[in-house]
Amino acid sequence: MMGMDDLMTSPSPNATTGRPLRRRPAWVRWMVRNRTILPALLIIGLLVFFALFSKMLSPYDPLTTNLPEKLKPPMSEGHFLGTDGLGRDMIARLLFGARISLIVGLGAVFISGGIGVLVGLVSGYFSGKVDALLMRLGDIQLGFPSFLMAISIMAAWGTGLEKVILAISISGWVTYARVTRAQVLSLREKEYVEAARAAGNSNLRIMFSHILPNTMAPIIVIATFQVALSIMAEASLSFLGLGVTPQTPTWGSMLAEGRDYMRTAWWVATFPGLAILFTVMGVNMLGDWMRDHWDPRLRKR
Amino acid sequence: MGTLVIKRLFQTVLVMLGLSLIVFLVLQATADIAAILMPGDATTEEIEALRHTLGLDRPLYVQYFSWLGGVVKGDFGNSYRYNLPALPLVLKRMPATLQLGVTAQLIALLVAFPLGILAAVYRGSIVDRFAMGLAMLGQSVAHFWLGLMLIFVLGLRFDLLPISGTGSWLHLIMPAVTLSTRPMARTARLVRSGMLEILGQDYIRTARAKGLAEMAVVRKHALKNAMIPIVTVIGLELGSLLNGSVVVENVFAWPGVGQLLVQSLKGRDLPVVQASVLLIAGIYVFINLVVDILYKYLDPRVRFH
């Protein structure tokens, strides 16, 4: 299955001859073989880099207003991507927005992934009544449109970064739980698990060190897609004014502000939207690629 | 089959009850309604008194059941803002949302089917790459941003389409196109992968071997069989359109439930919020139910769990 698409569409010299003419370093060969994923890795790498070093890279403070400099178009002196309606530098705000997006994306995945995997493990391993109860809970959760859930929670709790992360992750656990459970159901009948049990290992130890590692591939694929969904959900919440506190620069809230200047200053709304588009696309491409390479069973979804 | 449908209906009732509990707990129990209703300078005693009048000092489960008793009869209480019953306010907005959702779904299907079929038939070609690239874009673009860009280019720059509100079918174009991107992307990918799977089957080779034109193979043999899983997902997409319409309605000032919902959330108009959330969730659950039953009907091999 490895790299089927690549082989069929445009075979690299290595693949067709089977015997490379000149042996290139392993990482170069990997990159040639998997070149479809390089743009995605580049985007994600940049996002992480920007998020980590936003303070150092940023030419201005993202919060400092400078009214005389407001709504400067891109390529202005000192403001490569222009300024917003309060004279704040677009680049500085975009860089800090990257940080928020990354925190929300990863935070939501860790919370809902953690809960979901745990529920799936317990549900699949013990089955019976616990399983039935947990899975019915999952059905109810899936009956609820996830974004609706998130905005309701935000409305009740008020704005804030940690609340956004919680609101987005609350509905995410079911997919993890279902996939983990299905995996556990088949794994727990495997001979090696039986052997581990016969050797006197406790349930906890079997669950976490014998079964869990073997369920990871599809879970990482799901997690990748959820990063993209969470970044999008955060942006949507912020756009509606139900996200992170209003002063914090996020891509969604920048877009909402830019909406008021559509007629006069297109760049204020355009750049954060492009940032969301590229980020989400990069993560989605990575997810697609991992799904195709690691887990053909998930491919049809 | 009959008993299975009944079982599924019973499950749906359970899900709806669960949803009502979530809506109640999230919105009613965590928000301090009395404080919301009173003017900002009210004293603690005044708020406490109002809490008592509204019955908010009763135990949670008592509050839930008395609230649920009203909800079952369609009584969500009066809107704090309009001082009118909440449910009719929401129902009045429903046709606009449905109109937008159905139009978006139609656009999505009209584009996604040809795109997905072409991509599968010409797998690996430039057509396939273009189609899948478009699908990737559609899946990754933020609705509200695409909406704003359309407003900017088509509405403000070239003045081709009205930028917000309702009135003519022209008003419908931009919001519907915006909302259609996500289902379009997913359906196109699904049609492609479904077709690819079917096109690899033996009976397709037989059909080709007997000299059938490629178009006829695709149309008569492949597409028909690829439809079953596709129908399911289309149904589910209809549900997720409701999610998207909340944002899109707010971008285009489209007077549907989504717009009302966000207004009410910001104004903390809880009865209206609860009515809209539960109504949208109810539609979502209902669509899932119908899709499940249809699926069973289309493909007798499928069994309920």
Interface residues (C-beta under 8 A of the other chain):
Chain A: D5 M8 T9 R136 L137 D139 I140 G143 F144 P145 S146 F147 L148 M149 I151 S152 I153 M154 A155 A156 W157 A228 M232 A235 S236 F239 L240 G241 L242 G252 L255 G258 R259 M262 R263 W266 A269 T270 P272 G273 I276 L277 V280 M281 N284 M285 D288 R299 K300
Chain B: Q11 L14 V15 M16 G18 L19 I22 V23 V26 L27 T30 A31 G124 M136 L137 Q139 S140 V141 A142 H143 F144 W145 L146 L148 M149 I151 F152 L156 S193 E197 P229 G239 S240 L242 N243 G244 V246 V247 N250 V251 L261 V262 L265 K266 R268 V273 V277 I280 A281 Y284 V285 N288
